[in-house]
Amino acid sequence: MNNINPDFADTKKLINNCGKLIENLHSEKDPLQDDVLISMRNLINILQNTDSSLSADDFSDIGELGMSLLRSLFYKAQGGEQQQLFNEVSIAFAYWLARHQATIKQIDFTVNAIAVLANTYHDKISLESLYEASSFIICAIADDLKVPANSLNPSDPWRLLNLNYAIIATRTHTPELMESAFKTLLDNFPEDGSQFFKQGMNEMERLDYPSHVRVVMQRYYDQYSQD
């Protein structure tokens, strides 16, 4: 499925994509469980009718319900024709929660979706849309999911989210976005900066990035990656 220039902030599109996802994943040969179908339709109804008068805690509760439902669809969508649709739904839903000041308490499959789409999108508009969604999502993550900077697990979702955020910013070729994402990475995982900027300089050469992008990466490399 090729979705050009996605708008993760479009709630109507999120609602439509949720409907498409459950329709596409539900078949006579491999049906979704009735409780999942009913709950997903209830979630769609919530998305259609919820207004901003609810409290942040109310939106957080909606988030827990929605993320649990998406988790029930994750393995069914993974590796199949619906994976990109699932990825876009999971990011758009997390972004919707973040815009309503909810606290996001499940992030693993959303982080996976961001990583996949960071490598799928190549045009500037799509990457900037993904960057914007990731910016909000990072700010909405529950504190107990934020592993400390000295965590020994390099594949922790919180760490991967920060790294992919910096990667997405670099691929937009926009210095201002790079500066913001690099600051976030260094604030949250200062020890990862050195390796990230070393790899970044290698990518500058390998993929022949434009000079204005190289200048930013070179500056951070010089400051943080010297032995």
Secondary structure as GFF3:
##gff-version 3
##sequence-region A 1 227
A	DSSP	alpha_helix	11	25	.	.	.	ID=ss1
A	DSSP	alpha_helix	34	49	.	.	.	ID=ss2
A	DSSP	alpha_helix	56	77	.	.	.	ID=ss3
A	DSSP	alpha_helix	83	99	.	.	.	ID=ss4
A	DSSP	alpha_helix	108	120	.	.	.	ID=ss5
A	DSSP	alpha_helix	124	140	.	.	.	ID=ss6
A	DSSP	three_ten_helix	143	145	.	.	.	ID=ss7
A	DSSP	alpha_helix	157	172	.	.	.	ID=ss8
A	DSSP	alpha_helix	175	188	.	.	.	ID=ss9
A	DSSP	three_ten_helix	190	192	.	.	.	ID=ss10
A	DSSP	alpha_helix	193	206	.	.	.	ID=ss11
A	DSSP	alpha_helix	211	224	.	.	.	ID=ss12
###
